Amino acid sequence: MKIATWNINSLSVRLPQVLAWLQANPVDALALQELKLTDDKFPLQALQEAGYHAVSHGQKTYNGVAWLSRTPLGDVVRNIPGFDDEQARTIAATVDSPAGPIRLINGYFVNGQAPGTDKFAYKMRWLQALQDWVRAEMAIHPRLVLVGDFNVAPEDRDSYDPVGLKDTIHHTVQERAHFQALLQLGLTDAFRLFEQPEKSYSWWDYRMLGFQKNRGLRIDHILVSEALRGSVSACAVDRAPRKNTQPSDHAPVVVTLG
């Protein structure tokens, strides 16, 4: 079973790229972030014609998340229960697999702008609420996968310039502590279960030849629960879509179970 995550940075703009990628990479489930459209504009028919069920939580202009799946999605939850938030940032659903149901949580984590700002404080509150929710979900669904654009580079090796960017957004001690807290719940960073090329990133700035110079960050992650860890056989970033004309600034990350 293959599960992928991709911040598409506008589904209306990049739907053809999503469909082309799915045709070439027929994953079982794909999480999308930054849809930048409302649910009434969600391209459900085009995705169904491509062989996918889909659920979305959209928002005009900003944010928005969705799950696409080869099999029906059940028990859908939009946003973090009990956390008052106007932003469309999370969507959870359950899918069946040959080894049993898997709980899927997709998040477009808060960017946070800069330490000391109101947006950074919001990020800290949001991350704590997410952690509490994931803990509760794992108690009910031991087979769980948390994916998305985390907007956190967990370690220095996840940044092209860890010294120059030290203590800036995505690199702060506080953000990294929240990432570690998720791991301490019993989740594992699937990407780090395997030897990976040096300077492996999932996001590159559009400006200053960021991709061409590989000035990137690894901020898109797939975390798997202990019940699934033993079945993880591969995890990689697919850089190919970043070479497209008018690409997203993020690349897909794919994990293989079994």
Rosetta blueprint (number, residue, H / E / L):
1 M L
2 K E
3 I E
4 A E
5 T E
6 W E
7 N E
8 I L
9 N L
10 S L
11 L H
12 S H
13 V H
14 R H
15 L H
16 P H
17 Q H
18 V H
19 L H
20 A H
21 W H
22 L H
23 Q H
24 A H
25 N L
26 P L
27 V L
28 D L
29 A E
30 L E
31 A E
32 L E
33 Q E
34 E L
35 L L
36 K L
37 L L
38 T L
39 D H
40 D H
41 K H
42 F L
43 P L
44 L H
45 Q H
46 A H
47 L H
48 Q H
49 E H
50 A L
51 G L
52 Y L
53 H E
54 A E
55 V E
56 S E
57 H E
58 G L
59 Q L
60 K L
61 T L
62 Y L
63 N L
64 G L
65 V E
66 A E
67 W E
68 L E
69 S E
70 R L
71 T L
72 P L
73 L L
74 G E
75 D E
76 V E
77 V E
78 R E
79 N L
80 I L
81 P L
82 G L
83 F L
84 D L
85 D L
86 E L
87 Q L
88 A L
89 R L
90 T E
91 I E
92 A E
93 A E
94 T E
95 V E
96 D L
97 S L
98 P L
99 A L
100 G L
101 P L
102 I E
103 R E
104 L E
105 I E
106 N E
107 G E
108 Y E
109 F L
110 V L
111 N L
112 G L
113 Q L
114 A L
115 P L
116 G L
117 T L
118 D H
119 K H
120 F H
121 A H
122 Y H
123 K H
124 M H
125 R H
126 W H
127 L H
128 Q H
129 A H
130 L H
131 Q H
132 D H
133 W H
134 V H
135 R H
136 A H
137 E H
138 M H
139 A H
140 I H
141 H L
142 P L
143 R L
144 L E
145 V E
146 L E
147 V E
148 G E
149 D E
150 F L
151 N L
152 V L
153 A L
154 P L
155 E L
156 D H
157 R H
158 D H
159 S E
160 Y L
161 D L
162 P L
163 V L
164 G L
165 L L
166 K L
167 D L
168 T L
169 I L
170 H L
171 H L
172 T L
173 V H
174 Q H
175 E H
176 R H
177 A H
178 H H
179 F H
180 Q H
181 A H
182 L H
183 L H
184 Q H
185 L L
186 G L
187 L E
188 T E
189 D E
190 A H
191 F H
192 R H
193 L H
194 F L
195 E L
196 Q L
197 P L
198 E L
199 K L
200 S L
201 Y L
202 S L
203 W E
204 W E
205 D L
206 Y L
207 R L
208 M L
209 L L
210 G L
211 F L
212 Q L
213 K L
214 N L
215 R L
216 G E
217 L E
218 R L
219 I L
220 D E
221 H E
222 I E
223 L E
224 V E
225 S E
226 E H
227 A H
228 L H
229 R H
230 G L
231 S L
232 V E
233 S E
234 A E
235 C E
236 A E
237 V E
238 D L
239 R L
240 A H
241 P H
242 R H
243 K H
244 N L
245 T L
246 Q L
247 P L
248 S L
249 D L
250 H E
251 A L
252 P L
253 V E
254 V E
255 V E
256 T E
257 L E
258 G L
